[in-house]
Amino acid sequence: MPRFAANLTMMFNEHAFPERFGAAAAAGFKAVEYLFPYDFPAELIAEKLSQAGLKQALFNLPPGDWAKGERGLAALPERRQEFRQSVKKALDYGRVIGTPLLHMMAGIATPGDQAARTAYRDAVAFAADAAGAEGIGLVIEPINGRDMPGYFLNDFDEAAEIITDLGHPNLKLQFDIYHRQVMRGDVLTALQEMMPLIGHVQIASVPKRNEPGTGELDDFRILRELDRLGYQGYVGCEYRPAAETMAGLGWLKGI
């Protein structure tokens, strides 16, 4: 059975964020992830993890101004210095919290724009080097344009090419099953082909992004395939509960 990490940005929203750690542990989770910890002191997050007996799976670098629609800084050449400061901030948090992985969002930019492409590759290399020096892995994730219009990294093959070309031992792919299905489908074949590059997996049903087992995919077959392929990382439950979080956790019994 895969190891699951509750996504505290999407799950357990019945509670204030600091209380979601305990709620996840009470529901049986052993690890958590979330988008961003930066609204709270890193020491508080570390304390909540310790009190709940949870492992940290992953969180994201600062994305810029999320409220204004920014979704990362890496592909924005004019924000290079701000991006580098965001790497430092994420690593400062990661050091205290004890995360094994950071996800670097690309930003809203035209994929074919050469300046954006150059900025993005330079940013990936910089962040992978910086994270590696701290013993923290870096992942990049293709995100579909339906959920996030204009997102720069919107193709799995492009992400795999960047990872392969850079050849950085600290750089891996974040494979989100939901995004893959929305973009292109062919989930099982892609998992099989890209498994050597994969550092983190996330799951949600398609098309509504609710609990696994409630959409068009056979999510349980996909999870069994991850076991067969020898995937050892966490599977992040990055889904929106259809109702209350606890009411929707019956799917875990089907694994």
C-alpha positions as CSV (number, residue, x, y, z in Angstrom):
1,M,0.0,0.0,0.0
2,P,1.3,3.5,-0.8
3,R,2.1,5.9,2.0
4,F,-0.4,8.7,2.0
5,A,0.1,12.3,3.1
6,A,-3.0,14.4,3.8
7,N,-3.0,17.8,2.0
8,L,-3.8,20.3,4.7
9,T,-4.6,23.1,2.3
10,M,-7.5,21.1,0.8
11,M,-8.4,18.6,3.5
12,F,-9.6,19.2,7.1
13,N,-10.8,22.7,6.3
14,E,-13.4,22.2,9.1
15,H,-10.5,23.3,11.4
16,A,-8.1,26.3,11.5
17,F,-4.8,25.4,9.8
18,P,-2.8,24.8,13.0
19,E,-5.4,22.3,14.2
20,R,-5.4,20.3,10.9
21,F,-2.3,18.5,11.9
22,G,-3.9,16.8,14.9
23,A,-7.1,16.1,12.9
24,A,-5.0,14.4,10.2
25,A,-3.2,12.3,12.7
26,A,-6.5,11.3,14.4
27,A,-7.8,10.2,11.0
28,G,-4.8,7.8,10.6
29,F,-2.5,9.8,8.4
30,K,1.2,9.6,9.2
31,A,2.4,12.5,7.0
32,V,1.1,15.8,5.6
33,E,1.7,18.2,2.9
34,Y,0.3,21.7,2.1
35,L,0.8,24.5,-0.4
36,F,2.5,27.1,1.8
37,P,3.4,27.4,5.5
38,Y,4.5,31.0,5.4
39,D,1.6,32.6,7.2
40,F,2.8,30.9,10.4
41,P,6.2,30.7,12.1
42,A,8.2,27.6,11.0
43,E,8.7,26.7,14.7
44,L,4.9,26.5,15.1
45,I,4.6,24.1,12.2
46,A,7.4,22.0,13.5
47,E,5.7,21.9,16.9
48,K,2.4,20.8,15.4
49,L,4.1,18.1,13.4
50,S,5.8,16.8,16.5
51,Q,2.7,16.9,18.7
52,A,0.7,15.0,16.1
53,G,3.5,12.5,15.4
54,L,3.5,13.4,11.7
55,K,6.1,13.5,9.0
56,Q,6.3,16.4,6.6
57,A,6.1,15.2,3.0
58,L,6.4,18.5,1.0
59,F,5.5,22.1,0.6
60,N,5.9,24.8,-2.0
61,L,8.3,27.7,-2.5
62,P,6.6,31.1,-2.0
63,P,4.6,31.8,-5.2
64,G,4.7,35.6,-5.3
65,D,1.3,37.3,-4.6
66,W,-1.1,34.4,-4.6
67,A,-4.1,36.6,-4.0
68,K,-3.3,38.6,-7.1
69,G,-3.1,35.5,-9.2
70,E,0.7,34.9,-9.2
71,R,1.6,31.2,-9.3
72,G,5.3,31.2,-9.0
73,L,8.2,33.3,-10.0
74,A,10.7,30.9,-11.7
75,A,9.7,31.7,-15.3
76,L,9.6,35.4,-14.9
77,P,13.0,36.9,-15.8
78,E,12.2,40.3,-14.3
79,R,11.6,38.6,-10.9
80,R,15.0,36.8,-10.7
81,Q,16.2,38.3,-7.4
82,E,12.8,37.9,-5.8
83,F,12.8,34.3,-6.9
84,R,16.2,33.7,-5.3
85,Q,14.9,35.2,-2.1
86,S,11.9,32.9,-2.2
87,V,14.3,29.9,-2.4
88,K,16.1,31.2,0.7
89,K,12.8,31.6,2.6
90,A,11.6,28.1,1.7
91,L,14.9,26.6,2.8
92,D,14.8,28.5,6.1
93,Y,11.4,27.0,6.7
94,G,12.4,23.6,5.4
95,R,15.4,23.5,7.7
96,V,13.1,24.0,10.8
97,I,10.2,21.9,9.6
98,G,12.3,19.1,8.4
99,T,10.8,18.6,4.9
100,P,12.5,16.1,2.5
101,L,11.0,17.9,-0.6
102,L,10.1,21.3,-1.9
103,H,7.9,22.0,-4.9
104,M,8.9,24.9,-7.1
105,M,6.0,26.5,-9.0
106,A,6.9,27.9,-12.5
107,G,4.6,30.9,-12.7
108,I,2.2,32.4,-15.3
109,A,4.2,32.8,-18.6
110,T,4.0,31.8,-22.2
111,P,5.6,28.4,-22.7
112,G,7.1,29.4,-26.0
113,D,8.7,32.6,-24.8
114,Q,12.5,32.1,-24.9
115,A,13.2,34.5,-22.1
116,A,10.8,32.6,-19.9
117,R,12.3,29.3,-20.9
118,T,15.8,30.5,-20.1
119,A,14.7,32.0,-16.8
120,Y,12.9,28.9,-15.8
121,R,15.7,26.5,-16.5
122,D,18.2,28.8,-14.7
123,A,15.8,28.9,-11.7
124,V,15.4,25.2,-11.6
125,A,19.2,24.7,-11.6
126,F,19.6,27.4,-8.9
127,A,16.9,26.0,-6.6
128,A,18.1,22.4,-7.1
129,D,21.7,23.4,-6.1
130,A,20.5,25.4,-3.1
131,A,18.1,22.7,-1.9
132,G,20.7,20.0,-2.4
133,A,23.1,21.8,-0.2
134,E,20.6,21.5,2.6
135,G,19.8,17.8,1.9
136,I,16.3,18.7,0.5
137,G,15.0,17.5,-2.8
138,L,13.3,19.7,-5.4
139,V,10.4,18.7,-7.6
140,I,8.7,20.4,-10.5
141,E,5.1,19.7,-11.5
142,P,3.2,20.2,-14.8
143,I,-0.2,21.8,-14.0
144,N,-3.2,21.7,-16.4
145,G,-4.4,24.9,-18.0
146,R,-8.1,24.3,-17.1
147,D,-7.4,24.7,-13.4
148,M,-4.5,27.2,-13.8
149,P,-4.8,29.1,-17.1
150,G,-1.5,30.3,-18.4
151,Y,0.7,28.2,-16.2
152,F,4.2,27.9,-17.8
153,L,4.9,24.2,-17.1
154,N,1.9,22.6,-18.6
155,D,3.4,19.5,-20.3
156,F,4.8,16.3,-18.7
157,D,7.2,15.6,-21.6
158,E,8.6,19.1,-21.2
159,A,9.1,18.6,-17.5
160,A,10.8,15.2,-18.1
161,E,13.1,16.8,-20.7
162,I,14.1,19.6,-18.3
163,I,14.9,17.1,-15.6
164,T,16.8,14.8,-17.9
165,D,18.8,17.7,-19.6
166,L,19.8,19.2,-16.3
167,G,20.8,15.9,-14.9
168,H,20.7,17.2,-11.4
169,P,20.6,14.4,-8.8
170,N,18.5,16.5,-6.5
171,L,15.8,17.2,-9.1
172,K,12.7,15.1,-9.7
173,L,9.2,15.1,-11.1
174,Q,6.0,15.7,-9.1
175,F,3.5,13.5,-10.9
176,D,-0.1,14.6,-10.1
177,I,-2.5,12.0,-11.4
178,Y,-5.3,14.5,-11.6
179,H,-3.3,16.9,-13.7
180,R,-2.0,14.2,-16.0
181,Q,-5.5,12.9,-16.7
182,V,-6.9,16.4,-17.5
183,M,-4.0,17.2,-19.7
184,R,-3.4,14.0,-21.6
185,G,-4.7,10.9,-20.0
186,D,-2.6,7.7,-20.5
187,V,-1.8,7.8,-16.7
188,L,-0.5,4.2,-16.3
189,T,1.8,4.3,-19.3
190,A,3.2,7.7,-18.2
191,L,3.8,6.4,-14.7
192,Q,5.7,3.4,-16.0
193,E,7.8,5.5,-18.4
194,M,8.5,8.3,-16.0
195,M,8.9,6.4,-12.7
196,P,12.8,6.8,-12.6
197,L,12.2,10.6,-12.6
198,I,9.3,10.7,-10.1
199,G,10.0,12.1,-6.6
200,H,6.4,12.7,-5.5
201,V,2.9,11.7,-6.5
202,Q,-0.4,13.3,-5.8
203,I,-3.9,12.0,-6.4
204,A,-7.5,13.3,-6.8
205,S,-10.5,12.1,-8.7
206,V,-11.2,13.4,-12.2
207,P,-13.1,15.6,-13.1
208,K,-14.2,17.2,-9.9
209,R,-11.0,16.8,-7.9
210,N,-12.8,15.0,-5.0
211,E,-11.9,11.8,-3.1
212,P,-10.2,9.0,-5.1
213,G,-12.7,6.5,-6.4
214,T,-15.4,9.0,-7.2
215,G,-14.4,9.9,-10.8
216,E,-13.7,8.5,-14.2
217,L,-10.4,6.8,-13.3
218,D,-9.8,3.5,-11.5
219,D,-7.7,5.2,-8.8
220,F,-7.2,2.0,-6.9
221,R,-5.7,0.3,-9.9
222,I,-3.3,3.2,-10.3
223,L,-2.3,3.0,-6.6
224,R,-1.7,-0.7,-7.0
225,E,0.5,0.1,-10.0
226,L,2.6,2.4,-8.0
227,D,3.2,-0.5,-5.6
228,R,4.1,-2.7,-8.5
229,L,6.5,-0.1,-9.9
230,G,8.3,0.1,-6.5
231,Y,7.4,3.7,-5.8
232,Q,8.6,4.5,-2.2
233,G,7.5,8.1,-1.7
234,Y,4.4,9.6,-0.4
235,V,1.1,10.0,-2.3
236,G,-0.3,13.4,-1.5
237,C,-4.0,13.5,-1.1
238,E,-4.5,16.8,-2.9
239,Y,-8.2,16.7,-3.3
240,R,-11.2,18.7,-2.2
241,P,-13.5,16.6,0.0
242,A,-17.0,16.5,-1.4
243,A,-18.4,17.1,2.0
244,E,-16.7,16.9,5.4
245,T,-13.2,15.4,5.3
246,M,-13.9,12.6,7.7
247,A,-17.1,11.6,5.9
248,G,-15.1,11.0,2.7
249,L,-12.2,9.0,4.0
250,G,-13.9,5.6,3.4
251,W,-11.9,5.3,0.1
252,L,-8.9,4.4,2.2
253,K,-10.5,1.2,3.2
254,G,-10.5,0.1,-0.5
255,I,-6.8,0.2,-0.8
